[in-house]
Amino acid sequence: MKILSTAYTVTPIMEGGVLCDIDLVRDGRGFRLFGKNPEQREQALVSRAMQGNRPEELLPVLLGSGSGAALDALLEACSGPVAVVDCETQVLECTGLRDRYANESRVFWVSDPDPQVVLRQLTEWQVQHGRKKFSPIALPAYRRLNRAYYGEVLSCLEASQKYDFWSQVSYPKFQNATPRILYLTSKYFLNGELISACERLGIPFRLLQIKKDTMECEHLVEDLLKAILEFKPDFVLTINHMGMDREGAVMNLLEQLELPLVSWFVDNPLLILARYKKLVSDWSMLLTWDKDNIPLLKDMGFERVEYLPLGTDVFRFQGKTDAQHAQWKSRVSFIGFSMLQTVQENLQEGHFPASLATGYEDVASAFTQSTERSVPAFLKKFRPEVYAEFVALHATERQLAYERLITFEATRQYRWDCVSRILPFDPLIAGDENWQLAFADSPYSWRWHPELNYYEELPYFYPCAEINFNCTSRQMKGAVNQRIFDVPASGSFVLSDHQEQMDELFEPGVECISYESPDEIPELVRYYLSHSAEREAVIRAARKRIMAEHTYESRMKTIIETVRRTFG
């Protein structure tokens, strides 16, 4: 006799080497399994369940695996998939059924001890297989074995047969003048701006909070279905693919619901999308802050890709001044990370071979000077020996870590070079403490301030400087960053490096002032410090343009128009 738990025991009865005992009888010592050969009993159960039904229209769900006869009968009766709910790990160990069916792709095993998790997994499985109706088949022995567990699962599956859930979520979209938006939100900086813009525009929206800033949101499918039923949105909006799981269950669900997903990337999408298996869908649209990403994303198979640059919240950045922030007064200021710690973290994370770990500074420097937008494309074209080692890393996460390492090191080198050119003007540099290490040997006098809060402090920080200096991250070689919009919105002057896409957003020399090379920085700083009237003229022109075209209200209108044109 094999003791399986304190709750019950199992006595395998063998006939010709076949496990026969699959029924349950309670005695003074717990549960015992007795009975006749189970094959006929289980086959008869399956036959009754499938009688009068078309197997190709059903998704059979077997509650308990028994001797395996019921599963064999199901696989013979239908060509499609079959789910088996069985959390009796010790019984399964005795029968060996998990090993027996390990290579059978049609069998979907569900063994979580929580019935709610089981139901969520079955719902995702149902979505993946065309939303066919469940056909639950419960082996009596298992219902007696764990009435609460199998009873809850069975009752929910039976209820789903009577209640046509999918008809409730299959509703016509874009019927109203203003579409309804289901917004997957997190703590990312842009969410607050878009929420405020929706409120000011009177756009109906519902927030679905992502509990973790990961791609492994445990309850998202369940919460998403509930929100869709209650709110009936016209499309789903997210930032940087937040809320999309690695395996594609959420995207599969949205496809089945014919509910468009709009994902606005305000970070490098190539470093984000590489982590996902389910990417391309007829019901998805990607927006990118960097126009250079469009051909790269289309090469990945995405057909619907649109350019949508950043903007600003003019209600937050409106030239605020406060006496308590007098310590921020400066002729020239810069705010940003030194990137040193970020580089070191990615170097450690990747566990790279010595050849990659020691030569990354030179590779990053060459990447900065090249016109290639993608690190792998740059390596393949200009550093084939490094590209071979990059490919040999195999693991996606290690390759992504190396891409980030090169991108962030390129930004570090470029940023340190640019910022060093403003040191003669006694600047205030706000950011991480590694700036003090970067310029420890500088002969110039400059001040350091710890990093500042974007929402609470930057609206007061920008107006304190005569010139706000900007140099753009190397992950975006053609796009513009947030400062280009925020600083003029606050009534302040920004001097930035020139980016190709800047000229589409502002009139060069009138609404924006930029440098082509770091060598130009000192002369431009000196000139605009001594020509305040010209600074003010540029500020006024830039702010006028921003108010007309570059607010987040304007961006939300563009999103709605684009989605309606594409899916409505």
Secondary structure, DSSP 8 states (H G I E B T S, - for coil): -EE--SS-EE---EETTEE---EEEEETTEEEEE-S-HHHHHHHHHHHHHTTS-GGGEEEEEES-TTSHHHHHHHHH-SS-EEEE---HHHHHHHTHHHHTTT-TTEEEE--S-HHHHHHHHHHHHHHTTT-EEEEEE-HHHHHH-HHHHHHHHHHHHHHHHS-HHHHH----S-SSS--EEEEE-S-THHHHHHHHHHHHT--EEEEE-SSSSS--TTHHHHHHHHHHHH--SEEEEETTTT--TT-HHHHHHHHHT--EEEEESS-HHHHHTT-S----TTEEEEES-TTHHHHHHHTT---EEE----B-TTT-S----GGGGGG-EEEEEE----HHHHHHHHHHHT--HHHHHHHHHHHHHHHHS--S-HHHHHHHH-HHHHHHHHTT-SHHHHHHHHHHHHHHHHHHHHHHHHHTTGGG--EEEE-THHHHHTTT-SS--EEEE---TTTTHHHHGGGEEEEEE---TT-SS---THHHHHHHTT--EEEE--TTHHHHS-BTTTBEEESSGGGHHHHHHHHHS-HHHHHHHHHHHHHHHHHH-BHHHHHHHHHHHHHHHH-
